[in-house]
Amino acid sequence: MIISNFVNEIGNKIKIKIQRNTDTATNYKTKEIIKFNNGVKITMIGPTSELGAEITLEEAKELHKCLGEYLKKLK
C-alpha cells in the first residue's frame, strides 16, 4: 500500500491511498466473469471531496503513462 499526505496548490490537505485489489469483472463482449488479483484501488480524499476507483493493472499502467505524458506537457 502507498499513502501520500500533502497540501495541494490551494492549501487543502489531501490524502491519496493506492493499494492492491482482488476483484471480478465481466468481459463486455463474451460476458465471461474474470477474477483478477492485481487490481488497483485508488482513493483520494480532501476536505470537501472524495474520489475512488477500482481498476485493473493494465488500466493502471495506461493511466500512469497518460498522466506522465500530460504532466510533461505542462512544464
Residue pairs with C-beta under 8 A, 6 or more apart in sequence:
1 17
1 18
1 19
1 20
2 16
2 17
2 18
2 19
3 15
3 16
3 17
3 18
4 15
4 16
4 17
5 13
5 14
5 15
6 13
6 14
6 16
7 13
7 14
8 14
8 46
12 46
12 47
12 48
13 46
13 47
14 44
14 45
14 46
15 43
15 44
15 45
15 46
16 42
16 43
16 44
17 41
17 42
17 43
17 44
17 45
18 40
18 41
18 42
18 43
19 40
19 41
20 37
20 38
20 39
20 40
20 41
21 39
21 40
21 41
21 54
22 35
22 36
22 37
22 39
23 35
23 36
23 39
23 54
24 33
24 34
24 35
24 36
25 33
25 34
25 36
25 56
26 32
26 33
26 34
27 33
27 34
36 56
36 57
38 56
38 57
39 54
39 55
39 56
39 57
40 54
40 55
40 56
40 57
40 59
40 60
41 52
41 53
41 54
42 51
42 52
42 53
42 54
42 55
43 50
43 51
43 52
44 50
44 51
44 52
45 51
55 63
